[in-house]
Amino acid sequence: SIWIFPAVYLPAGGFLRIWADGGAEGDGLHASFRLARDGEEVFLLSPSGRIVDSVEFPAMEPGESYGRLPDGTGSWMILSPSPEEGNG
């Protein structure tokens, strides 16, 4: 499934929460797809279609998140959710 980010301003070091919930109604930014609970691969593409980043995440339980530690640069691992804050 392809979902295009809307035009948003995100400052360097900033955070953007995107609900991957199939486009549910409500406050916030909702993607038109859902992430599989048993894991899958996700790609971030440039406007020209070049892969900028990707991750294959494992099966996770409710209340777990997946991110890089140190924040944004290290190895991918299961973390505790920290919406709108750094991983750690």
Residue, then its C-alpha position, 0 to 999 in steps of 0.5 A: s500500500i502506498w501512502i503519501f505524506p501530506a505537506v507538513y513542517l518538521p524541524a530538525g530533530g523534531f517528531l511526527r506521530i503517524w497513526a497507521d490505523g487504516g485512516a481512522e477518523g480523529d485528531g492527528l495524522h492517519a495513514s491509509f494502511r495498517l501495520a501487521r501485528d506479526g511484522e512486515e517491511v516498511f519503506l520510506l521513498s523520496p518523491s522520485g521513488r528512491i528508497v530513503d530508508s526501510v525497516e523490517f520489524p518483527a511481531m510485537e505485543p500491544g504496548e511495544s514500539y520499534g525504533r533506533l537507539p540511540d535515537g534515529t541512528g543506532s540499531w533497530m530494537i523493540l522499545s517502549p512507546s515514547p510518542e513525540e519524544g526521543n527513543g531511550 
